[in-house]
Amino acid sequence: QGAGCVWHDQDGHVLIFDAYMRDSEPARKMIQYLEDNGLKEVDTAVLSHAHVDHGGGIIRMLESGIKIRNFLCYDPASLKLAGTGSGNARGVLEDKEYLQDIVALARSKGASVRYIDDGDTVTCGAMRFDVYRDQPDHFTANDGGYGWAYTNDGSLTLYEPDLGVLLLGD
């Protein structure tokens, strides 16, 4: 049924990292959790990669009336075919189309869409993540004590060491 995570702080800042499959029980529970806690607006929704088991719940959320202010994902045009493309071309083309559909829906519902790239920063409330193209092998003083994020093989991972929060897509 995929992967998903809700994080919110005492000030009501909400970060969604992936959101399961659209009609899955976990996606319904995620939305119910938001509603039960009076969290009708998501500051930031991050899609780790363009697979239905990670992004479908974002579609369901938007359709259910939950507002997403900022939607972060890869630029669909950045998804590339591996090798000759003969073995997985259909899958990559479907991923691009799926991601384009989510981006279009997010924009139509008023979300600001930002494509994540190397050197970017992702923030939500007290959390801040720097984005790197490759996974760092250790923390340095340059991380500023905030954490890091990395993009690798079409997936995104965020880590915040002060809070001990690790968010990842498979």
C-alpha positions in Angstrom: 0.0 0.0 0.0 3.0 2.2 -0.2 4.6 4.7 2.2 3.6 7.9 3.9 4.3 10.1 6.9 2.6 13.1 8.6 4.7 15.4 10.8 3.4 18.4 12.5 4.7 20.7 15.2 2.9 22.4 18.1 2.3 25.4 16.0 0.3 23.4 13.4 2.9 23.3 10.7 2.3 20.1 8.7 4.7 18.2 6.5 3.4 15.2 4.4 6.1 13.0 3.0 4.5 10.6 0.5 0.9 9.5 1.1 0.4 5.9 0.1 -1.9 4.6 -2.6 -5.0 6.7 -3.4 -7.7 4.4 -2.2 -5.7 2.5 0.5 -6.6 2.2 4.1 -3.4 4.0 5.2 -4.2 7.0 2.9 -7.7 7.2 4.4 -6.2 7.0 7.9 -3.7 9.8 7.1 -6.5 12.1 6.0 -8.6 11.1 9.0 -5.7 11.9 11.3 -5.4 15.3 9.8 -9.1 16.0 10.2 -9.2 14.6 13.7 -6.4 17.0 14.7 -7.9 20.0 13.0 -5.2 20.1 10.4 -7.1 21.2 7.3 -4.0 22.7 5.7 -0.7 21.1 4.8 2.2 23.5 4.7 4.4 21.2 2.6 3.7 17.9 0.8 6.8 16.1 -0.6 6.5 13.3 -3.1 9.7 11.2 -2.9 9.1 9.7 -6.4 6.5 9.2 -9.0 4.9 5.9 -8.1 1.2 5.3 -7.3 2.0 3.8 -3.9 3.6 7.1 -2.8 1.6 9.8 -4.5 -2.0 8.5 -4.7 -2.9 9.8 -1.2 -1.8 13.3 -2.2 -4.5 13.1 -5.0 -7.0 11.8 -2.5 -6.1 14.6 0.0 -6.5 17.3 -2.6 -9.8 15.9 -3.8 -11.1 15.7 -0.2 -10.6 19.4 0.4 -7.4 19.4 2.4 -5.4 22.4 1.2 -1.8 21.8 0.3 0.2 25.1 0.2 3.5 23.8 -1.2 4.0 20.7 -3.2 7.6 19.5 -3.8 8.6 16.9 -6.3 10.9 16.2 -9.2 10.4 18.0 -12.4 8.6 15.3 -14.5 11.0 16.2 -17.4 13.9 15.1 -15.3 12.8 11.5 -15.2 15.1 9.7 -17.6 15.1 6.3 -19.2 17.8 4.0 -17.9 20.2 2.2 -20.3 18.6 1.7 -23.7 15.1 2.2 -22.3 13.9 -1.0 -23.9 13.2 -2.7 -20.5 11.6 0.1 -18.5 10.6 2.8 -21.0 6.9 2.2 -20.5 7.3 2.5 -16.7 9.3 5.8 -16.9 6.8 7.3 -19.4 3.9 6.3 -17.1 5.8 7.8 -14.1 6.2 11.1 -16.0 2.5 11.2 -17.0 1.5 10.3 -13.4 3.6 13.0 -11.9 2.4 15.6 -14.5 -1.2 14.7 -13.5 -0.4 15.2 -9.8 1.3 18.5 -10.5 -1.6 19.7 -12.6 -4.1 18.8 -9.9 -2.0 20.4 -7.1 -1.8 23.6 -9.1 -5.6 23.6 -9.9 -6.2 23.3 -6.1 -4.0 26.4 -5.4 -0.8 24.7 -4.4 2.5 26.3 -5.2 4.6 23.6 -7.0 8.3 23.6 -6.7 10.6 21.1 -8.4 13.4 19.8 -6.1 16.9 20.0 -7.3 20.5 19.8 -6.0 21.3 22.8 -3.7 17.6 23.4 -2.7 16.4 23.7 0.8 13.1 22.2 2.1 11.6 23.9 5.2 8.4 23.4 7.2 8.0 24.9 10.6 11.1 24.0 12.7 12.4 21.5 10.1 14.9 22.4 7.5 16.6 20.1 5.0 19.3 20.7 2.4 19.0 18.8 -0.8 22.0 17.1 -2.4 22.2 15.0 -5.6 24.1 12.2 -3.9 23.8 10.8 -0.4 26.4 12.3 1.9 28.5 9.8 3.7 28.7 11.8 6.9 27.6 15.1 8.5 29.8 18.2 8.4 29.8 21.6 9.9 28.4 22.8 6.6 25.1 21.1 7.4 24.5 23.8 10.0 23.0 21.2 12.4 19.8 21.2 10.4 20.0 18.0 8.3 20.2 16.9 4.8 18.2 15.5 2.0 19.4 13.7 -1.0 18.0 12.6 -4.4 19.3 9.4 -5.8 17.9 7.1 -8.5 14.7 9.0 -8.8 13.9 9.0 -5.1 14.2 11.6 -2.3 15.2 11.1 1.3 15.0 13.8 4.1 16.8 13.6 7.4 16.8 16.0 10.3 19.4 15.0 12.9 18.2 17.4 15.7 14.8 15.8 15.8 16.0 12.3 14.7 13.5 12.3 11.8 14.2 10.2 8.8 11.7 10.3 5.8 12.4 8.2 2.8 10.9 6.7 -0.3 11.9 3.3 -1.6 
